Amino acid sequence: MNKSKRYSILSLFYINQPNPMTELIFSSDFELLISLILSAQSTDVMVNKITCILFKVANTPESILQLGIKRLKYYIKNLGLYNIKAVYIIKISYLLINKYNNQIPNSRIELESLPGVGRKTANIILNLLFDQKTIAVDTHVFRVSNRTGFATGKNVIQVEKKLIKVVPSIFKKNVHFWFVYHGRYICKARKKQCDICLISKFCELTNKNI
């Protein structure tokens, strides 16, 4: 895909949604981090249902530790991988209190050293909390990037590096969220909706559903 097409796609996304955000509901840095941990192999809708209840009971590192792992598991038991997620959250809460003065670290190395925090989660935190122009690549971003021809790669690291290279600076903060929404609601894995796609005329997919 050439530079002109990419700019046209990003401009359309901007016009349609100038201020995209994650669909996770949070009211503090810590709540965002915990929501992201819980979102692994779970939908944002389901995570929000869980955290709506959990955060009323415990939404700080101290209150999570007071809650304890057994009760924490009770609150998150309807999410996939809840056992290991509970372990991660307890360990993270302990580290934030004892190593980071209750602050979410603002470096990739420190973030990825936290239990359960991978590159994707670190990128989202750096983007949302620290205003860095990182681009997280999840399954939606990976699919949309490859399927449209916007930024192709065999794995998420390749796609992320390509996106960082080809996305103009003014769009870098938002491109992850635009591609997530597009992949979640329009360019779906099993049923792509090319007939109502905002960027259909610029997409390089050959077998469009029109």
Backbone hydrogen bonds, N-H to C=O, Kabsch-Sander energy under -0.5 kcal/mol:
donor,donor_aa,acceptor,acceptor_aa,energy
6,R,2,N,-2.0
7,Y,3,K,-2.2
8,S,4,S,-2.1
9,I,5,K,-2.4
10,L,6,R,-2.5
11,S,7,Y,-2.3
12,L,8,S,-2.0
13,F,9,I,-2.1
14,Y,10,L,-2.3
15,I,11,S,-2.5
16,N,12,L,-2.3
17,Q,13,F,-2.5
26,F,24,L,-0.6
32,L,28,S,-2.0
33,L,29,D,-2.2
34,I,30,F,-2.5
35,S,31,E,-2.5
36,L,32,L,-2.4
37,I,33,L,-2.0
38,L,34,I,-2.4
39,S,35,S,-1.3
40,A,37,I,-1.0
42,S,39,S,-2.3
47,V,43,T,-2.3
48,N,44,D,-2.6
49,K,45,V,-1.6
50,I,46,M,-1.8
51,T,47,V,-3.1
52,C,48,N,-1.8
53,I,49,K,-0.7
53,I,50,I,-0.8
54,L,50,I,-2.7
55,F,51,T,-2.6
56,K,53,I,-0.7
57,V,53,I,-0.7
57,V,54,L,-1.4
58,A,54,L,-3.1
64,I,60,T,-2.3
65,L,61,P,-2.1
66,Q,62,E,-2.2
67,L,63,S,-1.9
68,G,64,I,-1.9
71,R,67,L,-0.5
72,L,68,G,-2.2
73,K,69,I,-2.4
74,Y,70,K,-1.3
75,Y,71,R,-1.7
76,I,72,L,-1.6
77,K,73,K,-0.7
77,K,74,Y,-0.6
79,L,76,I,-2.1
82,Y,79,L,-1.1
85,K,81,L,-2.2
86,A,82,Y,-2.2
87,V,83,N,-1.5
88,Y,84,I,-2.5
89,I,85,K,-2.5
90,I,86,A,-2.2
91,K,87,V,-2.4
92,I,88,Y,-2.9
93,S,89,I,-2.3
94,Y,90,I,-2.0
95,L,91,K,-2.4
96,L,92,I,-2.8
97,I,93,S,-1.8
98,N,94,Y,-2.5
99,K,95,L,-2.7
100,Y,95,L,-1.2
102,N,96,L,-3.6
103,Q,100,Y,-2.1
111,L,107,S,-2.6
112,E,108,R,-2.9
113,S,109,I,-0.6
114,L,111,L,-1.5
117,V,114,L,-2.0
118,G,116,G,-0.7
122,A,118,G,-2.4
123,N,119,R,-2.5
124,I,120,K,-2.0
125,I,121,T,-2.4
126,L,122,A,-2.8
127,N,123,N,-2.0
128,L,124,I,-3.1
129,L,125,I,-2.5
130,F,125,I,-0.9
130,F,126,L,-0.6
131,D,127,N,-0.6
132,Q,126,L,-2.5
134,T,132,Q,-1.8
138,D,136,A,-0.6
142,F,138,D,-2.6
143,R,139,T,-2.2
144,V,140,H,-2.8
145,S,141,V,-2.5
146,N,142,F,-2.0
147,R,143,R,-3.2
148,T,144,V,-2.1
149,G,145,S,-0.7
150,F,145,S,-0.6
151,A,145,S,-1.8
159,V,155,N,-2.1
160,E,156,V,-2.7
161,K,157,I,-2.6
162,K,158,Q,-2.1
163,L,159,V,-2.8
164,I,160,E,-2.6
165,K,161,K,-1.5
166,V,162,K,-2.5
167,V,163,L,-2.6
171,F,168,P,-2.0
172,K,168,P,-0.8
172,K,169,S,-0.7
174,N,171,F,-1.0
175,V,171,F,-1.7
176,H,172,K,-0.5
178,W,174,N,-2.2
179,F,175,V,-2.4
180,V,176,H,-2.2
181,Y,177,F,-2.5
182,H,178,W,-2.4
183,G,179,F,-2.6
184,R,180,V,-2.4
185,Y,181,Y,-2.4
186,I,182,H,-2.0
187,C,182,H,-3.3
188,K,186,I,-1.7
188,K,191,K,-0.6
193,Q,186,I,-2.4
194,C,192,K,-0.8
195,D,209,N,-0.8
196,I,193,Q,-1.4
197,C,194,C,-1.0
200,S,197,C,-1.0
202,F,199,I,-1.6
203,C,199,I,-1.4
204,E,148,T,-2.3
208,K,206,T,-0.9
210,I,208,K,-1.3
